[in-house]
Amino acid sequence: MRQKIVFIRFAVTLIILLFAVPVTECNAQRSASRKAEKELFGKTGKSKPANDKVRVPGAAGKAMREQEKKEARRDKEEEKAMEELRKRHISMQNEATRERMANNQKKTEVDYKAKKERQNKKKNKIYANQNEATRERMTKNEKKTQSDYKAKKQKQRKEQRKPGKRKTPKP
């Protein structure tokens, strides 16, 4: 009995609020969002595209440019210091160790180049073994799968925007 009374009071209060408080659109909020959009993106409609190289004016812009210069200078100095450290490390070694280090470096470079060449030959061999029709079909299939993937993603986005027609995710 008590639950019925509480429910009836709640329902009556809700109905009174529905009729007493009219639903109106807040014009202040709409104009504020337009103002923010205009500040962020500039003029709306057919306007010139924004300049990518926008420079910040005033003291803040000057400080930012100086900071970028300092960072670039610091990067160059760090690179120089690392190179000097490598040279110093090599100069501290005896002659046999220097030769071994140089040979190891050359061997690593040669091995790396050989590995890349083997990989390229393998790819080219697979592609070369196919006849012209198969090559064409392979490229069409790649394009088709890419376009199918894009279409599927767009369809999913559209379905998410529709409030009543969302699909439930499969577990």
C-alpha positions in Angstrom: 0.0 0.0 0.0 2.8 2.4 0.9 4.6 1.6 -2.3 1.5 2.5 -4.3 1.2 5.9 -2.6 4.9 6.7 -3.3 4.5 5.7 -6.9 1.3 7.8 -7.4 3.1 10.8 -5.8 6.0 10.4 -8.1 3.8 10.0 -11.2 1.8 13.1 -10.3 4.9 15.2 -9.7 6.3 14.1 -13.0 3.1 14.9 -14.9 3.0 18.4 -13.3 6.6 19.0 -14.3 5.9 18.0 -17.9 3.1 20.5 -18.2 4.5 23.3 -16.1 7.9 23.4 -17.6 7.8 24.0 -21.3 10.5 22.6 -23.6 12.3 25.5 -25.2 15.5 25.7 -27.1 18.3 27.6 -25.4 19.3 30.3 -27.9 22.2 31.4 -25.8 23.8 28.0 -26.0 23.3 27.9 -29.8 25.0 31.2 -30.4 27.8 30.3 -28.0 28.6 27.2 -30.0 28.5 29.2 -33.2 30.9 31.7 -31.7 33.3 29.0 -30.6 33.2 27.4 -34.0 33.9 30.7 -35.7 36.8 31.3 -33.4 38.3 27.8 -34.0 37.7 27.5 -37.7 37.4 31.1 -39.0 34.6 32.1 -41.4 32.1 29.6 -42.4 31.0 28.9 -45.9 33.2 29.6 -48.9 36.2 31.1 -47.3 39.9 30.6 -47.9 41.5 27.5 -46.4 43.4 28.2 -43.2 47.1 29.0 -43.5 49.2 26.1 -42.2 52.1 28.4 -41.4 50.3 30.5 -38.8 52.7 32.4 -36.6 51.7 33.3 -33.1 52.1 37.1 -32.7 53.6 38.9 -29.7 55.8 37.8 -26.9 54.4 34.3 -26.7 55.1 33.6 -30.4 58.6 35.0 -30.0 59.2 32.8 -27.0 58.0 29.7 -28.9 60.3 30.4 -31.8 63.2 30.9 -29.5 62.4 27.6 -27.7 62.3 25.8 -31.1 65.7 27.2 -32.0 67.2 26.2 -28.6 65.8 22.6 -29.1 67.3 22.4 -32.5 70.7 23.7 -31.3 70.6 21.2 -28.3 69.8 18.3 -30.7 72.8 19.2 -32.9 75.1 19.5 -29.8 73.9 16.1 -28.5 74.6 14.5 -31.9 78.1 16.1 -32.0 78.8 14.9 -28.4 77.7 11.3 -29.3 80.0 11.3 -32.4 82.9 12.6 -30.3 82.2 9.9 -27.7 82.2 7.2 -30.3 85.5 8.5 -31.7 87.0 8.7 -28.2 85.9 5.2 -27.4 87.5 3.8 -30.6 90.7 5.8 -30.0 91.0 4.2 -26.5 91.1 0.7 -28.0 94.2 -1.0 -29.1 94.9 -1.5 -32.9 93.6 -5.1 -33.0 90.3 -4.2 -31.3 89.8 -1.2 -33.7 90.3 -3.5 -36.7 87.9 -6.0 -35.3 85.3 -3.3 -34.6 85.6 -1.9 -38.1 85.3 -5.4 -39.6 82.2 -6.2 -37.5 80.6 -2.9 -38.7 81.3 -3.7 -42.3 80.1 -7.3 -41.9 76.9 -6.1 -40.4 76.2 -3.7 -43.2 76.9 -6.4 -45.8 74.6 -8.8 -44.0 71.8 -6.3 -43.8 72.1 -5.5 -47.5 72.1 -9.2 -48.4 69.0 -9.8 -46.3 67.1 -7.0 -47.9 68.1 -8.2 -51.4 66.9 -11.8 -50.5 63.5 -10.4 -49.3 63.1 -8.3 -52.4 64.0 -11.3 -54.7 61.5 -13.4 -52.9 58.7 -10.9 -53.4 59.6 -10.3 -57.0 59.9 -14.1 -57.6 56.4 -14.7 -56.3 55.0 -11.9 -58.4 57.0 -12.9 -61.5 55.8 -16.5 -61.4 52.2 -15.4 -61.9 50.9 -14.9 -65.4 49.4 -11.6 -66.5 45.8 -12.6 -65.7 46.8 -13.7 -62.2 48.7 -10.5 -61.5 45.8 -8.4 -62.6 43.4 -10.4 -60.5 45.7 -10.0 -57.5 45.8 -6.2 -57.8 42.0 -6.1 -58.3 41.5 -8.3 -55.2 43.7 -5.9 -53.2 41.7 -2.9 -54.3 38.4 -4.7 -53.8 39.3 -5.7 -50.2 40.3 -2.2 -49.4 37.1 -0.7 -50.8 35.0 -3.4 -49.0 36.7 -2.6 -45.7 36.1 1.2 -46.2 32.4 0.6 -47.1 32.0 -1.7 -44.0 33.4 0.9 -41.7 31.2 3.7 -43.2 28.1 1.5 -42.7 29.1 0.8 -39.1 29.4 4.6 -38.5 26.0 5.3 -40.0 24.4 2.6 -37.9 26.0 4.1 -34.8 24.5 7.5 -35.6 20.9 6.1 -36.0 19.5 6.0 -32.5 16.9 3.2 -33.0 18.7 0.8 -35.3 21.9 -0.1 -33.4 23.1 -3.6 -33.7 24.1 -5.4 -30.5 27.7 -6.5 -30.6 28.3 -10.2 -30.8 30.0 -11.8 -27.8 
